[in-house]
Amino acid sequence: MPSKSKIEWTESTWNPVSGCNKVSRGCDNCYAERMAKRLQAMGTRGYENGFEITLHPESLEKPLKMKKPQVIFVNSMSDIFHDKIPDEYIIQIFKVMNKAYWHTFQVLTKRPKRLEKISDKLNWTPNIWMGVTVEANEYVDRVDYLRDCPAKIKFLSIEPLIASVNKLNYRGIDWVIVGGESGYGAREIKKEWVLEIQEKCLQSDIHFFFKQWGGVNKKKTGRLLNGKTYDAMPIPFTSTSLLA
């Protein structure tokens, strides 16, 4: 089964692929790379290759076996639009999401050019949300590729927020997640950067989700912004766990 997740904006994770490589500054302290190497050292099945791109066809149909509706983050341990993942395999992943219509799937990439290239080969049923990561101003052009995607819900993960994104154009975006980097070597997040994003979301009627301040001890820094928790989502979920 897809694994239950501690990520605040989802319920489960599903990894029909694992492995990736760094493409931008936000990748410097990649949690998935650390986790994959740990799983490799533990001898965990499927992670014999560490953080090298590895297809897991045995995991493809797992969402179909889950009858209770879930919000599922796709490929938390990889990037579905990595250039080493064949088009045919990405199409297979989408076919599973199309069949599992009772789930909501959240797909996130730092490779929007590949998304644009293959998008017309994919069936964008309404239960598939598509997002890109934007961690600083030099990556705001990723959103331009996202805007052309046929996904019903388009979202941004501005995490880890490592610099201002004041050049970001929010047109066509439904949801924005913001968070600071966490763990060893976590880089600074400034409150003014967060408030700037929040204000833009308010002006454009975009759902705003503040995930965390991060830092070496993210539990200590928490996720309150000006004394409040911001958990806005684009549509109501069938599960109540995220709305509590």
Buried (B, 14 or more C-beta within 10 A) or exposed (E): EBEEBEBBBBBBBBBBBBBBBEBBBBBEBBEBBEBBEEBBEEEEEBBEEBBBBBBBEEBBEBBEEBEEBBBBBBBBBBBBBBEBBEEEBBEBBBEBBBEBEBBBBBBBBBBBEBBBBBBEEBEBBEBBBBBBBBBBEEBBBBBBBBEEBEBBBBBBBBBBBBBBBEEBEBEBBBBBBBBBBBBEEBBEBEEEBBEBBBEBBEEBEBBBBBBBBBBEEBEEBEBEBEEEEBBEBBEEBEBEEBEE
